[in-house]
Amino acid sequence: MSLYQYFQKPGPSGFGHGSTAEDVTAGMSLAGKTYLVTGCSSGLGLETMRVLTLRGAQVLGTARTLEKARAACASVGGDAVPLACELSDPRSVRACVESVLARGERLAALIGNAGIMALPRREQAFGVELQLFTNHVGHFLLVTGLLDALADDGRVVMVSSRAHLQAPREGIRFDDLAADRNYTPWGHYGQSKLANLLFAKELARRLGGTRRTANAIHPGVIPTNLSRHLPRAAEAIFRVVRPLLLKTTAQGAATQVFVATHPSVATVTGEYFADSNLARPRADANDSALARRLWEVTEEIVEKLPR
Ligand SMILES: NC(=O)c1ccc[n+]([C@@H]2O[C@H](COP(=O)([O-])OP(=O)(O)OC[C@H]3O[C@@H](n4cnc5c(N)ncnc54)[C@H](OP(=O)(O)O)[C@@H]3O)[C@@H](O)[C@H]2O)c1
């Protein structure tokens, strides 16, 4: 138990900072349901897939390559189906969409979990800064492509981050999506995570009048492979604060699993969660005009991507 957790009480949901994905699904049977989890090969995605299959669900687990997805799916021991989905490669994402649609299952939830963080140097895919492309554009292509497969009461859960607070003051830099000016590893990670929040918000609006929901979450701070690009000094600090503040992977996967499965949030949509409870993002994450503009600009980007 971390020191922070020691002082934290569970929130109104009955869960909190210290709850694990197993805790939030205790007593739940997910038999007969199918979930899709991106980034199943590591960290929170792997734990999410493990716990969903533990509760009897089938999980379509996507990773950058089929080999990685196969290894991850084999490791959880349950009903996990490996699929390739390299989010920075539109052909791979579209092939994944086709594979899922061809299976014919209805998805109980789609968990957009995969992500990269704080790339030390500016990288791009198709003229878009790579964190924004991977974390947002790739998921946009996947999720919008799979809406026909989402169950009538299906849920979309986007794994954002509290790091969305570090996005530029103007929100999304629409005039510099390539990050040609002033690239910063954290500012652009923050922008991509704000984009995850805005995407969930606008998707929730577009799903209005149906029983389908879309929400975004912050999982907490968890030592995973996500920190691979951090300088060594930051890694060392991470190790020191770990017992004080950080969550385990089991705890880190809780919020996305809670929002994807728990009956108490079946009708909650357009919201942001942390520690398996409603949370408040920064103000412009609730700006519906900004969310709509991001959706439209992303549609334009997607339209120009190779088929
Ligand atoms: N850990 C934290 O403290 C923390 C805090 C806030 C938010 N988050 C968010 O939580 C999510 C999961 O992160 P994690 O901590 O579990 O990190 P992780 O252990 O690095 O897992 C990330 C997953 O995403 C996959 N991925 C990366 N780039 C991809 C691409 N281009 N196409 C397809 N898959 C790709 C990775 O595959 P490879 O391993 O093959 O690259 C891996 O399976 C991320 O969205 C992250 O932003 C994490």
The ligand as an SDF file (V2000), in Angstrom:
LIG
                    3D

 48 52  0  0  0  0  0  0  0  0999 V2000
    1.5710    4.4550  -16.5700 N   0  0  0  0  0  0  0  0  0  0  0  0
    1.0980    5.6490  -16.1720 C   0  0  0  0  0  0  0  0  0  0  0  0
    1.5510    6.1970  -15.1580 O   0  0  0  0  0  0  0  0  0  0  0  0
    0.0230    6.3360  -16.9480 C   0  0  0  0  0  0  0  0  0  0  0  0
   -0.5090    7.5350  -16.4530 C   0  0  0  0  0  0  0  0  0  0  0  0
   -1.5060    8.1900  -17.1680 C   0  0  0  0  0  0  0  0  0  0  0  0
   -1.9640    7.6420  -18.3550 C   0  0  0  0  0  0  0  0  0  0  0  0
   -1.4380    6.4960  -18.8340 N   0  0  0  0  0  0  0  0  0  0  0  0
   -1.9390    5.9620  -20.0970 C   0  0  0  0  0  0  0  0  0  0  0  0
   -2.2150    4.5910  -19.9370 O   0  0  0  0  0  0  0  0  0  0  0  0
   -2.1120    3.9300  -21.2010 C   0  0  0  0  0  0  0  0  0  0  0  0
   -1.3590    2.6320  -21.0440 C   0  0  0  0  0  0  0  0  0  0  0  0
   -0.0360    2.9450  -20.6660 O   0  0  0  0  0  0  0  0  0  0  0  0
    0.9120    1.9420  -19.8480 P   0  0  0  0  0  0  0  0  0  0  0  0
    1.3510    2.6840  -18.6490 O   0  0  0  0  0  0  0  0  0  0  0  0
    0.2930    0.6080  -19.7040 O   0  0  0  0  0  0  0  0  0  0  0  0
    2.1820    1.8960  -20.8490 O   0  0  0  0  0  0  0  0  0  0  0  0
    2.9210    0.6810  -21.5630 P   0  0  0  0  0  0  0  0  0  0  0  0
    3.2590   -0.3850  -20.5770 O   0  0  0  0  0  0  0  0  0  0  0  0
    4.0450    1.3050  -22.3240 O   0  0  0  0  0  0  0  0  0  0  0  0
    1.8200    0.1130  -22.5650 O   0  0  0  0  0  0  0  0  0  0  0  0
    1.4380    0.8660  -23.6880 C   0  0  0  0  0  0  0  0  0  0  0  0
    0.8760   -0.0710  -24.7340 C   0  0  0  0  0  0  0  0  0  0  0  0
    0.5940    0.6880  -25.9200 O   0  0  0  0  0  0  0  0  0  0  0  0
    1.2230    0.0500  -27.0250 C   0  0  0  0  0  0  0  0  0  0  0  0
    1.5700    0.9740  -28.0860 N   0  0  0  0  0  0  0  0  0  0  0  0
    2.4740    1.9730  -28.0620 C   0  0  0  0  0  0  0  0  0  0  0  0
    2.5520    2.5440  -29.2700 N   0  0  0  0  0  0  0  0  0  0  0  0
    1.6790    1.8820  -30.0780 C   0  0  0  0  0  0  0  0  0  0  0  0
    1.3340    1.9820  -31.4450 C   0  0  0  0  0  0  0  0  0  0  0  0
    1.9240    2.8610  -32.2610 N   0  0  0  0  0  0  0  0  0  0  0  0
    0.3990    1.1380  -31.9420 N   0  0  0  0  0  0  0  0  0  0  0  0
   -0.1700    0.2280  -31.1400 C   0  0  0  0  0  0  0  0  0  0  0  0
    0.1110    0.0600  -29.8470 N   0  0  0  0  0  0  0  0  0  0  0  0
    1.0460    0.8830  -29.3290 C   0  0  0  0  0  0  0  0  0  0  0  0
    2.4730   -0.5710  -26.4340 C   0  0  0  0  0  0  0  0  0  0  0  0
    3.0300   -1.5180  -27.3140 O   0  0  0  0  0  0  0  0  0  0  0  0
    4.6330   -1.7620  -27.3220 P   0  0  0  0  0  0  0  0  0  0  0  0
    5.0000   -2.1840  -25.9450 O   0  0  0  0  0  0  0  0  0  0  0  0
    4.8230   -2.7960  -28.3720 O   0  0  0  0  0  0  0  0  0  0  0  0
    5.2390   -0.4400  -27.7020 O   0  0  0  0  0  0  0  0  0  0  0  0
    1.8860   -1.1580  -25.1590 C   0  0  0  0  0  0  0  0  0  0  0  0
    1.2030   -2.3530  -25.4050 O   0  0  0  0  0  0  0  0  0  0  0  0
   -1.4820    4.9480  -22.1570 C   0  0  0  0  0  0  0  0  0  0  0  0
   -2.4820    5.5040  -22.9980 O   0  0  0  0  0  0  0  0  0  0  0  0
   -0.9380    6.0140  -21.2390 C   0  0  0  0  0  0  0  0  0  0  0  0
   -0.9000    7.2970  -21.8530 O   0  0  0  0  0  0  0  0  0  0  0  0
   -0.4730    5.8090  -18.1470 C   0  0  0  0  0  0  0  0  0  0  0  0
  1  2  1  0
  2  3  2  0
  2  4  1  0
  4  5  1  0
  4 48  2  0
  5  6  2  0
  6  7  1  0
  7  8  2  0
  8  9  1  0
  8 48  1  0
  9 10  1  0
  9 46  1  0
 10 11  1  0
 11 12  1  0
 11 44  1  0
 12 13  1  0
 13 14  1  0
 14 15  2  0
 14 16  1  0
 14 17  1  0
 17 18  1  0
 18 19  2  0
 18 20  1  0
 18 21  1  0
 21 22  1  0
 22 23  1  0
 23 24  1  0
 23 42  1  0
 24 25  1  0
 25 26  1  0
 25 36  1  0
 26 27  1  0
 26 35  1  0
 27 28  2  0
 28 29  1  0
 29 30  1  0
 29 35  2  0
 30 31  1  0
 30 32  2  0
 32 33  1  0
 33 34  2  0
 34 35  1  0
 36 37  1  0
 36 42  1  0
 37 38  1  0
 38 39  2  0
 38 40  1  0
 38 41  1  0
 42 43  1  0
 44 45  1  0
 44 46  1  0
 46 47  1  0
M  CHG  2   8   1  16  -1
M  END
$$$$
